[in-house]
Amino acid sequence: MDLGTLWRAALVQAALVAAVAVALGTALDRDFFASWGWLAGPAVWFACALGTARVLRLPTGPTLAGAALAGVPSLIAVPLASTGSAPLSASPCSRRGARAWRRGTT
């Protein structure tokens, strides 16, 4: 892929995702995203990748494969962040709480 196509694809994808995000954000309430955001986000990403492929006349298969590969870091990071961040953020709090408890200033 040449650099010009890369930037055009990035701009079209960003514009499509932004447009869908605004439309969904105004049409649906917060509870929908809390419950179904894990599915809606990737579905919108793939739909917009398909739209990007159509607008720029790119091959559909490789474009969707690239969209899937772009999501792999998030697929790895989100579970790690949700499970790993709680112990990391709780660790300093527990040390401060233990010190305060020993001093009797809880």
C-alpha positions in Angstrom: 0.0 0.0 0.0 1.3 3.4 -0.8 1.4 6.3 1.6 -1.4 8.2 -0.1 -3.8 5.3 0.1 -2.9 4.8 3.7 -3.8 8.4 4.7 -6.9 8.4 2.6 -8.1 5.1 4.2 -7.3 6.5 7.7 -9.2 9.7 7.0 -12.2 7.9 5.5 -12.3 5.4 8.4 -12.0 8.1 11.0 -14.8 10.1 9.4 -17.1 7.1 9.1 -16.4 6.0 12.7 -17.0 9.6 13.9 -20.3 9.9 12.0 -21.6 6.5 13.3 -20.4 7.4 16.9 -22.3 10.7 16.8 -25.4 9.0 15.4 -25.4 6.2 17.9 -24.5 8.5 20.8 -27.5 10.7 20.1 -29.9 7.8 19.4 -29.0 5.4 22.2 -28.7 5.9 25.9 -25.7 5.2 28.1 -27.1 1.8 29.3 -26.9 0.5 25.8 -23.1 1.2 25.6 -22.5 -0.2 29.1 -24.2 -3.4 28.2 -23.4 -3.8 24.5 -20.4 -1.5 23.8 -18.1 -4.6 23.7 -20.1 -5.8 20.7 -21.2 -2.5 19.1 -17.6 -1.0 19.0 -16.1 -3.8 16.9 -19.2 -4.1 14.8 -19.1 -0.4 13.9 -15.3 -0.7 13.3 -15.9 -3.5 10.8 -18.8 -1.8 9.1 -16.8 1.4 8.7 -13.8 -0.7 7.4 -16.2 -2.2 4.8 -17.4 1.3 3.9 -13.8 2.5 3.6 -13.0 -0.4 1.3 -16.1 0.5 -0.9 -15.3 4.3 -1.0 -11.7 3.8 -1.9 -12.3 0.7 -4.1 -9.9 -1.4 -2.0 -10.2 -5.2 -1.9 -12.7 -6.1 0.8 -10.9 -9.2 2.2 -7.6 -7.6 3.0 -9.3 -4.4 4.3 -11.4 -6.4 6.8 -8.3 -8.5 7.7 -6.4 -5.3 8.4 -9.3 -4.0 10.5 -9.3 -7.2 12.5 -5.5 -7.0 13.0 -5.9 -3.4 14.2 -8.2 -4.6 16.9 -5.8 -7.3 18.3 -3.9 -4.8 20.6 -7.3 -3.8 22.1 -8.4 -7.4 22.4 -5.3 -8.0 24.5 -5.2 -4.7 26.4 -8.8 -4.4 27.5 -8.9 -7.7 29.6 -5.5 -6.9 31.0 -6.5 -3.4 31.9 -9.7 -4.5 33.5 -8.1 -7.2 35.6 -4.7 -5.8 36.0 -5.4 -2.3 36.9 -7.4 -3.0 40.0 -4.6 -4.7 41.8 -2.1 -2.1 40.6 -4.2 0.8 41.8 -5.2 -1.0 45.0 -1.6 -1.8 46.0 -0.6 1.8 47.0 -4.0 2.3 48.6 -3.6 -0.9 50.7 -0.1 0.2 51.8 -1.4 3.6 52.9 -4.4 2.0 54.6 -2.2 -0.5 56.4 0.1 2.3 57.7 -2.8 4.3 58.9 -4.4 1.3 60.6 -1.1 0.6 62.4 -1.0 4.2 63.5 -4.6 4.1 64.6 -5.6 6.9 62.3 -8.1 5.1 60.1 
